[in-house]
Amino acid sequence: TMIVTLESNLKSIGTFGTHTNSLRSELLHDPSLLSAATSLDAQGIARMLGSDPRASFVSAPTSRVLGADACAMLCSMVDASYGGKADFKLSLNVDELVSIV
């Protein structure tokens, strides 16, 4: 497992150990390659993955996936785990999430 930090003034952007031989994962492991990457690199990755360049993101901010009680339980868990960290990540597996909501 590898924790990646881009520059000394930036926080870790995550753990990428499980993606070691993934498509263009060298960008995640080498800060100099990542900082030199361009939009053409991103377009190339998208092409290699067979994505549709005309695709768009759809947001439904008023839709509800979880009820108020489940949301409150998740918020409570995040609040209890946060501890004021600048870079906070709460990892849950499917079973943990199901037991909460």
TORVEXSE-882957 format. One record per residue (C-alpha): residue in one letter; chain; x negated, z, y. Coordinates in Angstrom, 3 decimals. Example, Ala and Ser with C-alpha at 12.3 -4.5 7.8 and 13.67 -1.06 7.14 Angstrom:
<nodes>
NODE  resn  chain         u         w         v
NODE     A      A   -12.300     7.800    -4.500
NODE     S      A   -13.670     7.140    -1.060
</nodes>
This chain:
<nodes>
NODE  resn  chain         u         w         v
NODE     T      A     0.000     0.000     0.000
NODE     M      A    -1.287    -0.879     3.448
NODE     I      A    -0.218     0.437     6.842
NODE     V      A    -0.727    -2.198     9.541
NODE     T      A    -1.544    -1.344    13.141
NODE     L      A    -1.974    -4.322    15.449
NODE     E      A    -3.925    -2.753    18.289
NODE     S      A    -5.011     0.761    19.097
NODE     N      A    -2.291     1.081    21.747
NODE     L      A     0.461    -0.023    19.343
NODE     K      A     1.989     1.991    16.549
NODE     S      A     2.069     0.934    12.912
NODE     I      A     4.489    -1.902    12.274
NODE     G      A     5.068    -0.905     8.681
NODE     T      A     3.853    -0.871     5.123
NODE     F      A     3.280    -4.265     3.536
NODE     G      A     1.637    -3.389     0.224
NODE     T      A     4.479    -4.843    -1.821
NODE     H      A     4.134    -8.203    -0.052
NODE     T      A     0.445    -8.800    -0.772
NODE     N      A     0.786   -12.346    -2.105
NODE     S      A     3.936   -13.312    -0.226
NODE     L      A     4.178   -16.418     1.906
NODE     R      A     1.808   -16.055     4.887
NODE     S      A     1.331   -12.324     4.229
NODE     E      A    -2.185   -12.672     5.605
NODE     L      A    -0.545   -12.508     9.034
NODE     L      A     0.603    -8.972     8.213
NODE     H      A    -2.802    -7.880     6.947
NODE     D      A    -5.067    -9.397     9.610
NODE     P      A    -4.300    -8.450    13.225
NODE     S      A    -6.487   -11.271    14.575
NODE     L      A    -4.505   -13.878    12.622
NODE     L      A    -1.224   -12.349    13.736
NODE     S      A    -2.224   -12.257    17.398
NODE     A      A    -3.317   -15.924    17.169
NODE     A      A    -0.063   -17.021    15.493
NODE     T      A     2.166   -19.381    17.458
NODE     S      A     5.767   -20.493    17.358
NODE     L      A     4.548   -23.473    15.306
NODE     D      A     3.351   -21.021    12.649
NODE     A      A     6.806   -19.428    12.604
NODE     Q      A     8.431   -22.856    12.333
NODE     G      A     6.106   -23.727     9.448
NODE     I      A     7.056   -20.552     7.591
NODE     A      A    10.736   -21.327     8.143
NODE     R      A    10.219   -24.867     6.775
NODE     M      A     8.340   -23.530     3.710
NODE     L      A    11.265   -21.194     3.019
NODE     G      A    13.722   -24.059     3.317
NODE     S      A    15.644   -22.499     6.185
NODE     D      A    17.945   -24.441     8.464
NODE     P      A    16.404   -24.667    11.965
NODE     R      A    19.915   -25.015    13.407
NODE     A      A    21.019   -21.705    11.890
NODE     S      A    21.971   -18.892    14.218
NODE     F      A    22.548   -15.187    14.100
NODE     V      A    26.121   -13.951    14.168
NODE     S      A    26.884   -10.483    15.464
NODE     A      A    30.191    -8.680    15.050
NODE     P      A    29.687    -5.553    17.172
NODE     T      A    33.280    -4.393    16.834
NODE     S      A    33.474    -4.699    13.040
NODE     R      A    33.135    -1.519    10.999
NODE     V      A    31.365    -1.404     7.659
NODE     L      A    31.423     2.377     7.351
NODE     G      A    34.072     4.865     8.333
NODE     A      A    33.534     7.543    10.961
NODE     D      A    32.712    10.243     8.361
NODE     A      A    30.056     8.109     6.654
NODE     C      A    28.536     7.167    10.026
NODE     A      A    28.454    10.829    11.043
NODE     M      A    26.699    11.755     7.792
NODE     L      A    24.052     9.061     8.292
NODE     C      A    23.544    10.087    11.928
NODE     S      A    23.168    13.699    10.863
NODE     M      A    20.577    12.765     8.248
NODE     V      A    18.614    10.694    10.778
NODE     D      A    18.765    13.486    13.356
NODE     A      A    17.519    16.023    10.799
NODE     S      A    14.658    13.744     9.695
NODE     Y      A    13.578    12.329    13.071
NODE     G      A    11.405    15.152    14.386
NODE     G      A    10.506    13.348    17.631
NODE     K      A     8.204    10.775    16.022
NODE     A      A     7.528     7.682    18.149
NODE     D      A     7.659     5.403    15.109
NODE     F      A    10.471     6.633    12.881
NODE     K      A    11.601     5.121     9.612
NODE     L      A    14.054     6.683     7.189
NODE     S      A    13.762     5.150     3.730
NODE     L      A    16.747     5.391     1.405
NODE     N      A    17.239     3.766    -1.941
NODE     V      A    20.659     2.433    -2.925
NODE     D      A    21.583     5.540    -4.925
NODE     E      A    20.725     7.833    -1.989
NODE     L      A    22.752     5.712     0.407
NODE     V      A    25.731     5.626    -1.949
NODE     S      A    25.652     9.404    -2.328
NODE     I      A    25.702     9.827     1.467
NODE     V      A    28.449     7.380     2.286
</nodes>
